[in-house]
Amino acid sequence: MVNAPPVPQVNYPVLRKNKVFLLLFTASTLTILGNAFHSLALSLWVLQETGSAKMMSIMTVSNLVICSMLGSIAGTLADRVNRRTLIVCAYLVQSITVLGIAYALTSPNLSFVLIVCLTGIVTSAGQFQSPAFQASLLTVVGKEHIQQAAGWMTLSENISRTVGYALGGIFVAAFGGAWAIFVDGMTFLLAFVLVLASGSFTGVKAVRGSKKTFKQDIFSGFRYIWSNPFARAVTLLLPVLTLFFLSCLMLTQVMAVQVWKASPFQFGLMESCIPLGYMLGSGLILTAGNRIRHRGLLVAVSLLLLGPLYALLSVTTSMMLAIPLILLIGFTFSFSTLLINIILRLEVPEDLQGRMFGVLGSLMSVGPPLGLAVFSASADHFGASGTMLAAGLILFLFGTGAAVGLKVIREYK
């Protein structure tokens, strides 16, 4: 009997010297920044040209349908083909299509249907790029650096999105929506070049492909998520947390105007507190690195804290008291979501990560809008404070159930 040759040990460089990671990091940061320009400009164009919130909802719903339908398909493809090739093709399609939208916006008789179709193509390409990109991170940095890499990616995403919306508003006012969308198209083109320059980073299994049919791979992904306790727990936790987080963020904005009577300066300060708190938490996780020995316990504690913090915020009567609470909520939220994402990359087999992130992407794109619809309707009938109190209590019950019942998360080291 001939023994199989040992698998060679790969020595991954530290992140600051990892050329592939730095190129992917830069590409992701640029596209998120550009997408904030695009999103803001397109929303303003729809509202200004049609004057109809219904038209805005049509575009939103069409994108949600695309996300929900393509998640598992795109994730499965990311596990079967060269992930770098998939990312490169997606960025190129997004660049060409976004530049087409920018050009179309200069037309005096532009069809709204055309914009919806072009936006759908951009969304579809993004659905194929995202799981391939997420699943490639472990291949690029290795397990020993995945916590820092995921932390930096999350930190960059929050900063880019926050800065992007701020700069996007100024840019649109100065140069117009078409040029803002043109900037997004160029960021996708630059991301395409950066990923090309990164060289090959596809894992062995992704290169070899799958011996199963595409349909069999899709179902095997669902079977893995359902049968694996950790994957099943993450699939429950992240979409629910995102649903409550975005819904309560909307309620916080309503309370700032209706209850706390916030000045424009106070409102802007409040808006920056959530991403700032998240950045502080992410920074602490990055600084601690592998010295964090009880990551699952930290996730459980943060789950238990979020509900009471929102309940306390609901009875707050002063903007000055609300701001530190909102900052603390952002800080706490980082420990539940960022650590779960890190553990996810460590525990899910590399050849299944595309499917895992694809399914998660579908659930996380559908859940939050439904939550926003329910909570906004409740806020109209019962008031923002009462609705946020109820959301805090429900989230506390959910967090308690998750912390106690999901042993696979709580006891993770």
C-alpha angles and dihedrals in degrees: 000000000000116000117229114251114259117262108252115247112240116216108209118205121235112273097257089057097039103105095189093051092047091051093048091044091052092046092051093046093051095048093049090050092048093045090058088057090048096047094049094045095047094048091051091047093052093048094044096045099040102022086211129121086196091066090050090052091050090058092045094048093046090054091048091052090051092049094049093048100044102041100090093035093051092044092052091049089051088058094049106043138043103292094207090055090050092051092047093049092047093051091049093050090047092049095050093044095046091049086051090054090050091052092045091054089064090062115100094214101043119167116231089212090059091054091049091051094047091047089051090056091051091049092047092051089048090054090058094043098049103061091040090051095045093046091050095059095081091048091053102045106021129226094288092062102030095100093055092041094050090045093052092046091051093045091049091047093054095045093045093049094046094046091041095059091046094048092038092061091051092045094049091049091050103039108012136250097284093060091046090055089045087059089055091051090053092049089055089049091050090047088052090055093045094052090047089053092051094074125214118338103153117133120245095253093050091052094049091049126208130302090209125084119261091253091051091051092052092052093043088056092053091045091052093050092048097045099040110080094209096047090046091050093050091047088057099040105047099049092045093047091048091048093054094040096055093039092051090046088059091048090050090056091050092049091049090060102033104032110020095035091219120200117231089260092050091047091052091047090050092050090055094049097075096053090038091053090047090050092050091051092046090048091053091050090049092049093048092047114162091355088085101098102172105045094153091054091051089052090051093049092049090050090053093048101048097070096050091045091056091045090052091047090053092062095043112116101186131068090217091058093043096055098064090044091053090049090052091049091055090048093050093045091058092061094053098044105031095046091047089053091050093049089046092058091047098047106036113080112254094239090057100043094092091058092044094053091041093056091043090051091054094049094045092050094051103037102058097053090051089050091049091052093050096043095043091052090048091049090054091053103034104021131257094269095053092045093050090049090053091046090051092051093047091047090050091053090047092047092049091049091047095046092049101034102038098069091163089066099037096053097042112126 
